[in-house]
């Protein structure tokens, strides 16, 4: 693929990742209004988030191998139209069951966007440019998360939460049509689709299993707690949904800054990089759980975002490296664990909210994230030392 076509591909994939990821993050400041509009509790409204995340996680198991078999471009195109349509249908929700069903289907199609996109970039771009290009697409995805709470908060403040789902779906629909023209057809990498075979190979890879298990815990602590951040910030500060959305956007801004500075941080911290990320995330959540001052909350969210992108980008790249011939399948397992972890975390944190208080969500999440940093640092360092030892022996 020539450089001009490649730039167009990265541009459209980046913006689709921007809106698709924002579709998930934008709900954080909306739960309050959704609960009021549907006359339900915050914890019950959050079930729509759990439905999205669990569905997303489950269907990544299907989309990765489908991309490896039929071509990643075809899978991404279908997923783009599906997520666009069902995002807009979410704006018509009049009851919790309807919203849960629509968001679950939305999550199912969303599962074909980011993980398959990362796999497509991985197989299309030359090795020398692969990491930088993946970083660009991930940067757009994180920017979508960064702006989602602000965009969602603003649209909900001047319109309603329904407008948020409609606008995000419309933007995704426009990009879906653009992708039909921009994305070149990609061939499948396997001749026959056999879910049992590809996952038998993936699940027999002990290194991959260790990485995705850590990703599950990361999803539990990060996605599972961020869902309730809008409610938490409003309860502490008393600000309206617009200001709350702007404050929450500091989390996403942290991911953007972190995405650009990851390589620098790795060079400085070396084999303590993931440990640092875990400690940074734990401290940020700990401060968040007890702070009552808005600017300190903002700094904590920024640090939380930095820690997330440091951990996530490293572990995702590591997952792909463990299964280079089945990148789609590897990304499926990574995304499955991330979003199922987030869905389980959202559900459990809903119980914690009702029985222990909202600040305990972030206290518990800080402990889990600290464990993630410690374990991730040990596992990645262990794998590196083992590979180095084998090379020396040969």
N, C-alpha and C positions, 0 to 999 in steps of 0.2 A: 504494500500500500504506500502510495507516495505521500509526502509530508503534508500537502494541502488537504488531501482526503482524511488523513489521520487527525489533523487539527480539527476538522469539522466533526469527525466522529467523537473525539474527546470532548469537544464543546457541547454537543447535544447530549451525550451520556452524562456529562457533568451536571448539566441543568436538570436533566431528568432525575438524577440522584438528589439534587438540591430540593426539588419539590416533593419527591417520594419520601425522602427522609423527613422533610418538614411536616408532611402529612401526619407523621407519627408524633413528632415533638410538639406540634401546635396544640395538642390537646391539654397540655399541662395547665395553661391559664383558663381553659374552657370548662373544666369539670364543675366549677362553682355554678356557672350559668346553665350548663346541661342539667345539673341536679335540680336547680330551681325550676327550669322550664318543664321538666318531666316529673316534677314533684317527687323526687326520690332523694336518698342520702348520697353523700359524696362517695362513700365506699361502694354503693351499688352502681353509681355512674362510672366508677373506675373499672367495672366489669367489662365495659366496652373496650377499654385499653387492654385488659387481660385477653379478651377475645382476639383483638388485632395481633398482639404479640405471640400468643400461642399458635394462632393460625399461620402467621408469618413463619414462625420457627418450624412448624410441622411441614409446610409446603416447600420449604427450602430443600427438604429431603428429596422431593420429587423433581424440582426444577434443575438442580445441579446435574444429575445424570441425564435429564432430558436435553440439557444444553450440550453435554458431552456427546450425546447420540445424534440429535437432529440439527445441531448448530445453535450457537448461543444467540446469534442475531434474531432468529425466528422466535426463540423463547422470550427474549427481551421485548420484541414488538408486541406479541400477544399479551404479555404481562402489563405493558404500558397502557394499552387500551382498557384492559380489565380494571386496573387500579384507578384509572381516571373516571370511568363510569361509576364505579361503586363508591368512590369518594364523594361524587356529586349526589348520589342517592342517599348518602348519610345526612344530607341537608334536609331531607324530607321526613326524618324520624319523628314519630309522635309517641313512641313508647320505647321503653328500655329493651324489650326483646327484639324489636325491629332494628334498633341501633346496634345491638350486639351482633345480630346476623349480618348486617351490611358491613360493619367494620371487620368482622371475621373474614368475609369474602374479599374485602379490600386488602386485608393483610395477606390473604392467600396469593393474590396477584402481585402484591408488593414484593413477595418472596422471590419473584422472578427478575426483579430489577437489580438491586445492588450486588448480591453475590455472583450472579451470572455476568454482570457488567465487569466486575473485578476479574473474573476468569477470562472474559473476552479480551480485556486489555492485556492480561498476562500472556495470552497466546498470540496476540497480534503485534505487540510492540517488541522491538529488538531488546535483547537482554541488557544492553548498556543503558537504555532509556526506560526500562520497565519500571523501576522503583520510582523514578521521578514522575512518570506518567500516572502510575497508580496513585501517587501522592496528590496529583492535580485533581483527579476525579474524587478522591476521598476528601480533599479540601473543599470541593463544591458541596459534597454531601454534608460535611461538618458545618459549612456556611449555611446550608439549609436548616440545620438544627439550630445554628446561632440566631438566625433571623425568625425562625418559626414562632417562638413565643412572643416576639414583638409584633410580627405580622398578625398572628392569631389574636393577640390581645387587642391590637388596634381595630381589626375587623369586627371583633366581638363587641368592642366598646362603642364603635360608631354604627354598627349594624346588629349582628347577632352571631352566636356560635355557628348557626347554620350557614351563614355567609362564608365562614372559614372553610368548611368542607367543600362548598361549591367552588370557590375560587381556586383552591388547590387542585380539585378535580379538573377544572377547566384548563388550568395551566398544563397539567399532565396530558390532557387530551390534545392540545395544540402541539406539544412536543412529540406525542405518539405519532401524529401525522408527519412531522418533520423527520422522525427516525426512519420512516418507510423509504424516504428518498436518500437519506445520508448514510445509513448503515449498509455496508456491503454484506452480501451473503457469506456466512461462515459455515464451513463443512463440519460435520460431526467427527469426533475423534475415535469413536468406537463403532463397530459395524452392527452390533446388536445390543438392544437395550435389555439389560438384565440387572434389575435392582439388587438382587441377591448377590450377584457376582461382584459388582462394583463396590457395594458396601461391605462385602466380606473382605475385599482387599483393603478398603479404608479402615475397617474396624480391627483388622489384624496388624495395623500400623500403630505400635504402642506409643511412638512419639506423638503422632497426631491425636491419639486419645487423651494423652496428658494435656496437650494444648487446649483442646476443645472443652475438657472438664474445667479448666481454669476459666475459660471464656464463659461457661455457664454461671460460675460464681460471680464473675464480673457483671454479667447481665442482671443477676439477682440484685446486686448491691447498687448498681448505677441506674439502669432503666427502672427497676422496681421502686426506687426511692424518688427519682426525678419526677415521676408521674404526679406525686402529691406536692411538689414544690410550689405550685401556684397557690394551693390552699394554705400551705404553711406560710409563705411570704405575706399573703393577704391577712392571715390571722395575727401575724406578728406586727406588721406595719400599718394595717388598716387602709392601704392604698387601693385605688380602683384597679380594674382588670388591665387597663392600658399601661399603667405604671408597673404593675406586677409583671406584665409581659416583657417590658424593657429591662427590668432587673433580672429576670430569668434568662434573657438573651446573653448575659455575661457568661453563663455556662457555655453556650455555643461559641462565643467569641474566644473563650479559653481553648476550645477545641481547634479553632482556626489558627490561633497563634501557636498552639502546641504542634499542630500538623506541620507548620513551616519551620519550627525549631527542633523537631525531633532528632534530626541527624546531628545537630550541634550538641544537643543534650547528651546523646549517646557517646559522642567523642569525649565529652568532659567526664561523664559518670562511668563510662565503660561497663564493666560487669555488674555495677550497682544500679544501673539505669532503671530496671523494673522495680527494684526494691524502693528506690527513691519515689517512683510514680505511686506505688502503693502507700507509702508513708504520707506523701503529699495529699493524696485523695482522702486518706483516713483523717488527717488533721483538718482538712477543709470541711469534711462532713461533721466532725466533732464540734468545730467552732460553729457551724451552721445550726447544729441541734440546740445550742444554748444561747446564741446571739439574739439580741432584740434590736440591734442597731442596723439600719438599712445598708449603710456603706460597708459594714463588716460582712453582712450577708452577701453583698455583691462580690466582694473579694473572695469569699469562701466558694461561691458558685464558679468564679473564674478559675480558682485552683482546682476545683472538682472537674471542670472541663479539661484542664491541662492534663490531669492525672488520667482521665478517661482516654484521651487520644494517644498519650504515650503508651498505655497498656494495649489499647485496641489495635493500633496500627502495627505494633510489633508482633502481637500474637497472630493477627490475620496473615501477615507476611510469612510468619513461621509456619502456619498451617498449610499455606500454598507450597512452601518449600518441601514439606514432608511427602507430598503426593503430586509431583509436577505433571504427570501424564493424565491425571484426573483432577484438574484444578477446580472444575465445577463442582465435583463431588466433595472435595476438601472444603470449598467455600460453603457448600450446603451444610455440612456438619458444623462448621464454625458459626454460621448464622442461626442454625437450629438451636444450638446451645445458648447463644446470646439472647435470642428472643424468648425462648422457652424459660430461660433463667429470669428474664425480665417479667414475663407473664406470671410466673410463680411468685416472684418478689412482689409484684403489684397486688396479687391476691392476699398473700400473707401480711403485707403492710396495711392492707385494708382492715384486717383483724386487729393489728397492732394499733391502728388509728382509733378504732372503736373502744378498745379495752385498756390501752396504756398511754394514749396521747400521741399527737403527731410528731413531737420532737424525738420520741423514742425510735421512730423510723430511721432517722438519720444517725442516731447513736449506734444502732445495731448495724446499719449499712457501713459505718466507718470501720467497725471491727472486721466485717467480712472483707472489705476492700483492703485492709491492712494484710489480712491473710492471703488475699490474691497476690499482692505485691511480693510477699515473702516466698510463696510457693512458685510463682511465675519466675522470679529471679533464680531460684534454686534449679527449677526444671530446665530453663533455657541455658543456664550456665553449665548444668550437668551434661546436656546434649552437646554443647560446644566442646567441652572437655573430652567427651567420649569420641567425638569425631576427630579431634586433634590427636588423641591417643592412637586411634586406628590408622591415621595417616602416618604417624611416626613409626608404627609397627610395620607398615608396608614399605 
